[in-house]
Amino acid sequence: MTRILVDFDRCEGHGLCEQTAPEVFRLDDEGELHLTRDEVGPEHESSVAAAARVCPVAALKVQP
């Protein structure tokens, strides 16, 4: 399992994570980020890692 860490104070709600891994990341109507889960299995690891790479404010980290 891969753990997802989010710095919610740093997150600006750009939505790139939601576009990259919609199965895990959701923005609400106010632009607040929500996780559908805070750990993912191998089937979502690559999309979550990609979401962390595209975050323009580096608010996402993944830990194996």
C-alpha positions as CSV (number, residue, x, y, z in Angstrom):
1,M,0.0,0.0,0.0
2,T,1.1,3.6,-0.8
3,R,0.2,6.3,1.7
4,I,-0.9,9.7,0.4
5,L,0.2,12.8,2.4
6,V,-1.4,16.1,1.7
7,D,-0.3,19.5,3.0
8,F,-3.8,21.0,3.1
9,D,-2.4,24.4,4.1
10,R,-0.3,24.5,0.9
11,C,-3.0,23.2,-1.4
12,E,-4.5,25.9,-3.6
13,G,-7.2,23.8,-5.4
14,H,-5.7,23.8,-8.9
15,G,-7.4,20.5,-9.6
16,L,-4.5,18.9,-11.5
17,C,-4.5,16.0,-8.9
18,E,-8.2,15.4,-9.5
19,Q,-7.6,15.4,-13.3
20,T,-4.7,13.0,-12.9
21,A,-6.1,10.6,-10.3
22,P,-9.9,11.2,-10.0
23,E,-10.3,7.8,-8.3
24,V,-8.4,9.3,-5.2
25,F,-8.6,13.1,-5.3
26,R,-11.8,15.2,-5.3
27,L,-12.3,19.0,-5.1
28,D,-15.5,20.2,-3.6
29,D,-17.4,23.3,-4.8
30,E,-15.2,25.6,-2.8
31,G,-12.0,24.1,-4.3
32,E,-11.1,22.2,-1.1
33,L,-9.3,18.9,-1.7
34,H,-10.7,15.7,-0.3
35,L,-9.2,12.2,-0.5
36,T,-11.4,9.2,-1.3
37,R,-8.8,7.2,0.6
38,D,-5.5,7.9,2.2
39,E,-3.8,4.7,1.1
40,V,-3.9,3.1,-2.4
41,G,-2.9,-0.3,-3.7
42,P,-0.7,-1.1,-6.7
43,E,-3.5,-0.4,-9.2
44,H,-3.5,3.3,-8.3
45,E,0.1,3.9,-7.3
46,S,1.3,5.3,-10.7
47,S,-1.6,7.7,-11.0
48,V,-1.2,9.0,-7.4
49,A,2.6,9.4,-8.0
50,A,1.8,11.3,-11.3
51,A,-0.6,13.6,-9.4
52,A,2.1,14.4,-6.8
53,R,4.5,15.3,-9.7
54,V,2.0,17.7,-11.4
55,C,1.0,19.5,-8.2
56,P,2.2,23.1,-8.9
57,V,2.6,23.9,-5.1
58,A,4.1,20.5,-4.1
59,A,1.2,19.8,-1.7
60,L,1.2,16.0,-2.3
61,K,3.7,13.4,-1.2
62,V,3.5,9.6,-1.5
63,Q,5.1,7.1,0.8
64,P,5.5,3.4,-0.1
